[in-house]
Amino acid sequence: ASGENMKVLVADNVSPVTLDKIREAGLELIYEPTYTGDSLQQGLAEHDPTILVVRSTKVLPAMMDAAQGLELIVRAGAGTDNIDSAHASRRGIYVANCPGKNSHAVAELVMGLMLATDRRIPEGVEMLNRGRWNKGLFAGSRGLKGRTLGIIGLGNIGRLVAARA
């Protein structure tokens, strides 16, 4: 399909920068971040896109079958476990992903969650929301300095967590 005729259905939340890049490439953008399940299947049938972009939305065989012109499904993230890749292959639909695209953000989230767990921040927020505070309850955090961190898997994210630790 030529770029002029290509429709891209983005059926998940993605950054405005990503949407701008799709438009700048001369592709017709259909942005429907709330599509899931039946609404995604109906949207695929209605718009018949060449490309479908999802993040965590499941893409099942019936959904793919609803779009006769579908040639590519892109997972805006790592892995493709939310896409029935075997069915896509039978249909001649390519499946791609964007590994590493959000690795830095995920590694930073891991570090933040470790600190939040050590400092019992969620529990403290809950107490504050109920109008209570018990400083002594939170005084016993051990901190992370001098502690050993075990990382299972040293892929993109694991290596970034190790570098930050």
C-alpha positions in Angstrom: 0.0 0.0 0.0 1.3 3.5 -0.8 1.7 6.0 2.1 -1.1 8.2 0.7 -3.7 5.5 1.1 -2.5 4.0 4.3 -4.7 4.3 7.3 -3.2 3.9 10.8 -5.6 3.0 13.6 -4.1 3.8 17.0 -6.3 1.9 19.5 -4.4 2.8 22.7 -3.0 5.8 24.5 0.3 7.0 22.8 2.2 10.2 23.1 1.2 13.2 21.1 4.7 13.1 19.5 4.0 9.6 18.1 0.7 10.8 16.7 2.4 13.8 15.1 5.0 11.5 13.5 2.3 9.4 12.0 0.6 12.5 10.5 4.0 13.9 9.3 4.6 10.6 7.4 1.5 11.4 5.3 -0.5 8.6 6.8 -4.2 8.9 7.6 -4.5 8.7 11.4 -7.5 7.3 13.2 -6.9 7.8 16.9 -9.4 5.8 19.1 -7.6 5.1 22.4 -10.7 3.7 24.1 -11.2 0.9 21.6 -11.1 -2.6 23.2 -12.8 -5.9 22.6 -16.0 -5.4 20.6 -15.4 -1.7 20.0 -12.0 -2.5 18.5 -13.5 -5.2 16.3 -16.2 -2.8 15.1 -13.6 0.0 14.5 -11.4 -2.3 12.5 -14.4 -3.3 10.3 -15.5 0.3 9.9 -12.1 1.9 9.2 -10.3 -1.1 7.6 -6.8 0.2 8.4 -3.6 -0.9 6.9 -1.8 -0.6 10.3 -3.1 -1.2 13.8 -1.1 0.2 16.8 -1.8 -1.0 20.3 0.0 -1.0 23.6 -1.8 -3.4 26.0 -5.1 -4.0 24.1 -5.6 -7.6 23.2 -5.8 -8.3 19.4 -7.7 -11.5 18.8 -8.4 -13.4 15.5 -11.9 -12.1 15.0 -10.6 -8.5 15.3 -8.0 -9.1 12.7 -10.5 -10.8 10.4 -12.7 -7.7 10.7 -10.1 -5.6 8.7 -9.5 -7.1 5.3 -6.7 -4.6 4.5 -4.8 -5.0 7.7 -1.1 -5.6 6.9 0.8 -4.7 10.1 0.1 -4.7 13.8 2.5 -2.7 16.0 2.8 -3.2 19.7 3.9 0.1 21.1 6.0 -1.6 23.7 8.0 -4.7 24.4 6.7 -8.1 23.6 3.7 -9.2 21.5 1.9 -11.4 24.0 -1.3 -9.4 23.6 -1.5 -10.2 19.9 -2.5 -13.5 18.4 0.7 -13.7 16.3 -0.1 -17.2 15.0 -3.4 -16.0 13.5 -1.7 -12.9 12.2 0.9 -15.1 10.4 -1.8 -17.2 8.8 -3.5 -14.0 7.5 -0.2 -12.6 6.2 -0.2 -9.8 8.7 3.2 -8.7 10.1 3.5 -8.2 13.8 6.2 -5.9 15.2 7.0 -4.3 18.6 9.1 -1.5 19.9 11.4 -3.1 22.5 13.4 -0.7 24.7 11.2 2.3 23.8 10.1 2.8 27.4 12.9 1.0 29.2 14.3 4.1 31.0 10.8 5.0 32.3 10.2 1.5 33.6 13.6 1.3 35.3 12.9 4.6 37.0 9.5 3.3 38.1 11.2 0.2 39.6 13.6 2.4 41.6 10.7 4.6 42.7 8.6 1.6 43.8 11.6 0.2 45.8 11.9 3.5 47.7 8.1 3.7 48.2 8.1 0.1 49.6 11.0 0.8 51.9 9.5 4.1 53.2 6.0 2.6 53.3 4.7 5.6 51.3 1.4 4.1 50.1 0.5 3.2 53.7 1.4 6.8 54.8 -0.7 8.3 52.0 -3.6 6.1 53.0 -3.3 7.2 56.6 -3.1 10.9 55.6 -6.2 10.5 53.4 -8.0 9.2 56.5 -6.8 12.3 58.5 -4.3 10.3 60.6 -0.5 10.3 61.0 1.8 8.2 63.1 5.4 9.3 62.5 6.8 6.5 64.7 5.2 3.9 62.5 7.3 5.0 59.6 10.6 5.7 61.5 11.9 2.2 61.1 12.6 2.1 57.3 16.0 0.6 56.6 16.8 2.6 53.5 18.5 1.2 50.4 22.1 2.3 51.1 24.4 -0.7 51.6 21.6 -3.2 50.7 22.0 -5.9 48.1 19.6 -5.8 45.2 18.8 -9.0 43.3 17.7 -8.5 39.7 16.2 -11.5 37.9 16.9 -11.0 34.2 19.4 -8.5 32.8 17.6 -7.5 29.6 17.1 -3.8 28.7 15.2 -2.9 31.9 17.3 -5.1 34.3 20.6 -3.5 33.1 19.1 0.0 33.5 17.9 -0.8 37.0 21.4 -2.2 37.9 23.0 1.0 36.6 20.8 3.1 38.7 21.2 1.0 41.8 
